[in-house]
């Protein structure tokens, strides 16, 4: 799956292993909702690309992109693990569990730093850590990594291998100590909106431990903090994925008995999010979701992940209002 489609030049960016992992999870979720076999077939196809083409068996590495395979990202690996586990749960095919475990072990082995955290990016083929940059969230070891670390907890649940527990707990403890300093994190307000997307990953990564009072408090306060900043910056720049992630966090926090749903806020976010969906004669973008808008101008990107997050958030919102049984955390894209 390409990272995104450029509507101004009518072309896709290169195939991304991380985005493929997200879309695999999205197809499994859509299959759980619709029981349409086409979604599971597409999930299996995407998962086999990850296990049979993307995975580098010789170096035990999952690269960021394949042409060239120049880097591996800690965060991306966690998303890929969760996608493979989603397909494994749906199909029982051992291949998907095996490569999920191998990727999880790569995260443990290759990304661990001398300081006790996990390097965000490695240069391939030598797996050297790249230089960090505090103003670029994807080049830091910060609280957003908790969603990726959640893959270790999911691996523990799937395999009962205790080695996957401690690293998730390590990232969780560090995140609980530092999350309040992640925002704003940048002097440019538009970059703060980008960081809200990353901050929402922290909220999602808390879900396995919401019975811990510290995690429950962080989820409650984090939702409130993200909502305030989103509404403040949105007239200048707003991202569809931030609306979707915040809405999902609200819904799961309510269903898990942590934070009662703020219905007016959720309605506002659902309405704003729905406005990002594309209706166009061009089948390459019709039904997708714009990445973002600055003022009244749509940015020329239609993203698979924006569409996956938005579609799930709006379906969860509607199904919750219908009083239907809510999906397990494992189905969170």
N, C-alpha and C positions, 0 to 999 in steps of 0.2 A: 504494500500500500504506500502510495506517495505521501510525503509529509503534508503537502497541500497543493491545491490547484490555483494557478495564477489566472484570474479572469481577464486581466489586461493584456496578457500575451498568449492566452489560450494554451497553456502547457502545465504539466505537472512537474513538481520537483522530483528528485530521485527517490527511489523506494527506501523506506526507513523501517528498520526492524522494530523500533519502539512503536511507531504508528501501526504497524502490522499487529503487534501485540495488543494494542488498544482495540483495534477493529475485530480481532478474534474474540476478545471479551464481549464486544458489542453484539456480535452475531450470536454468541451463546445466550446472552440476555434476551435478544429478540426471539430466539427459538423458545426460550422458557415462557415468553409472553404469548406467542402466537401458535406454537407447535408446528410452524411451517418448516418442513424438512430442508428447504433451500438454505435457510440460515445456518443450520448445523453443518450442511455440506460445505458452505463457504468458510465456516469456522475451521473445519478440518483441513481444507485446502490451505488456508493461511497458516495454520499451526504446522503443517508439513513443510511449508516453505521455511519456517523458522528452524525446524529440527533437521531438515535434510539439505538445505541450501545455505542458510545464514550461519548456523552454528559451525564454528571452526573446531573440529574434533581434535586436530593436532595440537593446537595451543589452548584448548579448553576455554574458548572465548566467544562471546556474542558481540560482534562488531556493531557500530552505530549505523553505518551504511556499508554497502558491499563494494562499490566502485568509486573510489578505492576504500578498502577496509582500514581506515587510518586511525580510528579512535573507538574506544568502548566507554560507555557512560554507565555509572552506577545506577542512576535513576532509571534509565531505559531497561537495564537488565531486570530490575524488579517488576516493571510493567510487563515485560515479556514472560517472566515466571508466572505472574498472575493470569495472563492470557492462556498459557499452556495448561495451567492447573484447571482453568475453567473448562477447556475442551476435554481434558482428562476426566473430570467429574461427569461430563455429559456423555462421554463415549466409552470410558474405561480402557482406552488404548494406552498401553504401558509406555510406548515411545514418548508420549507427551510428558508423562511424569518423569521419565528418566532424564530428559533434557532440561526440564524444570529444575530438578535436583542438581544437575551438573552446572546450570547457570547460577543457581543459588550458592553453590560451593565456590564458583568463580568470584562472586561478590564477596564472599568471606575471605577468600585467599588473596585475590589480586588487588582489591581496593583498600585493604586495611592499611592505615597509616601508622607511623611510629607514635603519633600523638593520641592514638586511641579512637579516632574517628575514621571516616571512609572517604577516600579521595573521590571527587566527583567525576573526573575524566582521566583515562589512561591513553597514552599514545601507543599505537600498535606498529610493529609486532612485538616490541620489547616490553610493553606494559609499564612504561615509565609514567609516573604521575605528571600531569601538565600543571602549569602555574595557575594558582587560584587568583580570583579577582572579586573583591568584596562588593563591587558595584554590579556584578553580573551574577544573578542568583544561581544560574545553572553551573557556575564555576566555583561555588562555595560548598562547604559541608555544613548544611544548616537544617532547620526544622522541616523544610519541604521534603527532605530525604525520607521522612517517616513513612510516606505512602509506599515508597519503594521497599523500605525495610519491612513493611507489612507482608511482603512476599515471603520472608523468612517465617513469620508466624503462620502463614497459610501452608508453607511446606511442613512445618511442625504438625499442624493439624492433619495434613494428608499422609504423612509418613511416620509420625510419632518419633522422629529423630530429634533427640534433645539438643543436638548441636545448633539447631536453628533458633532456639529460644533466646539465648544470651545476646546475640547480636541485635535482635529486634529490641530487646529491653535496653541495650546500651544506647541505641539511637533514640528510643523513647525518653530515657532519662535526660540525655543531652538536650532534646527538643523541649522538654518541659522547663528546663532551666533557661532557655534562650529565645523562645518563640516571641516574647513580647518585644524584643529588639529587632525582629525581622522587618517590621513595618515602622516607618515608611521605607527606610533603607536606601533611599535614593533621592537626590534633590529635584529630579525631574518628575512631575506628577504623572506623566504618561508611563514612566518606568515603574512608578508605584502601582499603577493598574496592572502591569505585567507581574509585579511581585504579589499582587492579590491572587492571581492565578496560582502561583507557587505556594502561597500561604494556605490556600484551600487544600492543597495536598496534605499539609500538616493536619488539618481538621479531619480529613478522611483517614489518615493513618492512626488517629486516636481510637477509631471505632472498636478494635479488638479489646480494648481495655477500659471501656467507658464505665465499668463498675468501680474502678479506682477513682476515689473522690478528686484526686488531682487532675485526672484526665477529663472527668466530667466538668470540672470547673474551667479547664482550658478550652474545652469544646464550647461551653456556654459563652465564655468571654470572647473567644476567638470569632464565633459567629457574629456577635454584636460588633466587634471591632471591624470585621470585614465589611459588614453591611454599611456602617457609617462611612468608611472610606470609599466604597463603591458608589454610593449615592453622591458623595461630594465630587468625585472626579468624573462621573458618567457624562455630564453635559459637555465635557471636553473630549473624552475618550472612554469608550466602553467596549468590553469584550464579552462575547456570548458565553464563552466557557466559564467566566467568573460568575455570571448569573446562574448558570447551570450547576456549578459546583457548590455555590452557596445554598441554592435551593435544595440540592440533594443532602447537604450537611444538615440543614434544618429538619428535613423529613426523617432522616435516619436518627437524629438526636431525639426527635419526638417519639418515634416508634420504639426506641431502646429505653425510653423512660428517663432520659437525661435532661432534656430541655423541652418544655411544652411548646408546641408550634405557635409561632406568631403568625396567625392566619393573614392579617393584612399585609405583612411584609412578604410572606410567601406568595400571595396573590400578585403583588407588585412585581416581584422577580419573575414569576411565571409569565406575566403579560409582556414584560420587557423582553424576555428571552424568546417568546413566540414570534416577536416582530423581526427577529434575525433570520427567519426561514426564507429561503429563496423560492420564488415562483417565476419560472422562466421557460421559454421555449427550448432553450439549450438543455438537452438531457444530461449533460455533464455536470450541471449545477442545480438543476431543478430538484427541489425538495431538500437540498443541503442547507447549511447554515453559514452565513457570513461570519468570518472571524471577528471583525470589529467594525466600529464606526467612530469617526472623529467628527464631532459636530453633527452635521447632517449627511456626511459623505461616507458611504461604505468603503472599507478598505478592500482591495482587489484579491481577496483570498477566501476560498471556500474550503474548509478544513474537514477531513474525516473525523478528527477528534472533537472538534466543535459540534459536528453533527451527532456524534455518538453521545457526548455528554448532554447535549440539549434534548435529544430524543428520549434518553433515559429519564432525565429530570422531569420533563413534561409528562411522560407516561406514569412515573411514580406519583407525581402530583395528582393526576386525574384518577389513578387507581386508588390512591389514599382517600380522595373525596368520595369515591364509590364504596369505601369501606372494605376493600378487598385485602386478602392476606398479603403482607409485604414480603419482598424477596430477602433472602439471606444476604449478609454482608459480602459473601463471596461473589455475588453477581454485580457488585458495584464496579462499574467500568473504570 
